[in-house]
Amino acid sequence: MTIRSATVLAASVATALTLIGSVQPSAAADAKEKCYGIALKGQNDCAAGAGTTCAGTAKIDYQQNSWKLVPAGTCEAMKTPNGHGTLMQGPAPA
């Protein structure tokens, strides 16, 4: 192997290793969805209708119009004392 071809090979390997190290996780691995009715009092993620303005404003546990971000596809399997989480916003507490 000549010095030139060894240099080209070394540069190619270095480039490949750099590219492998910079690969980002897929968007699907980070996919999230809003899940209503699962947040505990004061632990919702953000605005959710009347009575809530942003994070931490849920007035009661499992408030139907407050949400938390959860991994996509897991919301409706989450069980609470009031039933399962839902992808649809429910009514504000009375």
Contacts in CASP RR format, 6 or more apart in sequence:
PFRMAT RR
TARGET T0000
AUTHOR 0000-0000-0000
METHOD contacts of the structure
MODEL  1
MTIRSATVLAASVATALTLIGSVQPSAAADAKEKCYGIALKGQNDCAAGA
GTTCAGTAKIDYQQNSWKLVPAGTCEAMKTPNGHGTLMQGPAPA
1 9 0 8 1.000
28 72 0 8 1.000
31 71 0 8 1.000
31 72 0 8 1.000
32 69 0 8 1.000
32 70 0 8 1.000
32 71 0 8 1.000
32 72 0 8 1.000
33 69 0 8 1.000
33 70 0 8 1.000
33 71 0 8 1.000
33 72 0 8 1.000
33 73 0 8 1.000
33 74 0 8 1.000
33 75 0 8 1.000
33 87 0 8 1.000
34 45 0 8 1.000
34 67 0 8 1.000
34 68 0 8 1.000
34 69 0 8 1.000
34 75 0 8 1.000
34 87 0 8 1.000
35 67 0 8 1.000
35 68 0 8 1.000
35 69 0 8 1.000
35 70 0 8 1.000
35 74 0 8 1.000
35 75 0 8 1.000
35 78 0 8 1.000
35 85 0 8 1.000
35 86 0 8 1.000
35 87 0 8 1.000
36 48 0 8 1.000
36 64 0 8 1.000
36 65 0 8 1.000
36 66 0 8 1.000
36 67 0 8 1.000
36 85 0 8 1.000
36 86 0 8 1.000
36 87 0 8 1.000
36 88 0 8 1.000
36 89 0 8 1.000
36 90 0 8 1.000
37 62 0 8 1.000
37 63 0 8 1.000
37 64 0 8 1.000
37 66 0 8 1.000
37 67 0 8 1.000
37 80 0 8 1.000
37 82 0 8 1.000
37 85 0 8 1.000
37 86 0 8 1.000
37 90 0 8 1.000
38 62 0 8 1.000
38 67 0 8 1.000
38 68 0 8 1.000
38 70 0 8 1.000
38 75 0 8 1.000
38 78 0 8 1.000
38 80 0 8 1.000
38 85 0 8 1.000
39 45 0 8 1.000
39 58 0 8 1.000
39 61 0 8 1.000
39 62 0 8 1.000
39 63 0 8 1.000
39 66 0 8 1.000
39 67 0 8 1.000
39 68 0 8 1.000
40 58 0 8 1.000
40 61 0 8 1.000
40 62 0 8 1.000
41 58 0 8 1.000
41 59 0 8 1.000
41 60 0 8 1.000
41 61 0 8 1.000
41 63 0 8 1.000
42 56 0 8 1.000
42 57 0 8 1.000
42 58 0 8 1.000
42 59 0 8 1.000
43 56 0 8 1.000
43 58 0 8 1.000
43 68 0 8 1.000
44 52 0 8 1.000
44 55 0 8 1.000
44 56 0 8 1.000
44 57 0 8 1.000
44 58 0 8 1.000
44 63 0 8 1.000
44 66 0 8 1.000
44 67 0 8 1.000
44 68 0 8 1.000
45 55 0 8 1.000
45 67 0 8 1.000
45 68 0 8 1.000
45 69 0 8 1.000
46 54 0 8 1.000
46 55 0 8 1.000
46 67 0 8 1.000
47 53 0 8 1.000
47 54 0 8 1.000
48 58 0 8 1.000
48 63 0 8 1.000
48 65 0 8 1.000
48 66 0 8 1.000
48 67 0 8 1.000
48 89 0 8 1.000
49 65 0 8 1.000
49 89 0 8 1.000
49 92 0 8 1.000
50 65 0 8 1.000
50 92 0 8 1.000
51 57 0 8 1.000
51 59 0 8 1.000
51 65 0 8 1.000
51 92 0 8 1.000
52 58 0 8 1.000
52 59 0 8 1.000
52 63 0 8 1.000
52 65 0 8 1.000
52 66 0 8 1.000
52 92 0 8 1.000
57 66 0 8 1.000
58 66 0 8 1.000
59 93 0 8 1.000
60 93 0 8 1.000
61 80 0 8 1.000
61 81 0 8 1.000
62 80 0 8 1.000
62 81 0 8 1.000
62 82 0 8 1.000
63 92 0 8 1.000
63 93 0 8 1.000
64 82 0 8 1.000
64 86 0 8 1.000
64 89 0 8 1.000
64 90 0 8 1.000
64 91 0 8 1.000
64 92 0 8 1.000
64 93 0 8 1.000
65 89 0 8 1.000
65 90 0 8 1.000
65 91 0 8 1.000
65 92 0 8 1.000
65 93 0 8 1.000
67 89 0 8 1.000
70 78 0 8 1.000
75 85 0 8 1.000
75 86 0 8 1.000
75 87 0 8 1.000
76 84 0 8 1.000
76 85 0 8 1.000
76 86 0 8 1.000
76 87 0 8 1.000
77 84 0 8 1.000
78 84 0 8 1.000
78 85 0 8 1.000
79 85 0 8 1.000
END
